[in-house]
Amino acid sequence: MIDGIMGDCLPLIEISGSGEYHDPITAEPCGGAHFNWTAAMVIEILHTYEFAA
C-alpha cells in the first residue's frame, strides 16, 4: 500500500489524465499536453513500490 502524496497520485492520474501538473484545488491536469512529467512520476512510483505496470 502506498501512503501520502505518492499514494494519491496514481488514482488522480487514472481519473484526471496526464498533465505537466495538476491544479491543487480542482485536480484538473494543466500544462503541457504532449510533454509532461506525469509519465516519469508514474514510472518512478511503480518502480519504487515494485508494482507491475
Beta strands, then each sheet from edge to edge (+ up, - down):
strand 1: 21-22
strand 2: 29-30
sheet 1: 1+ 2-
end
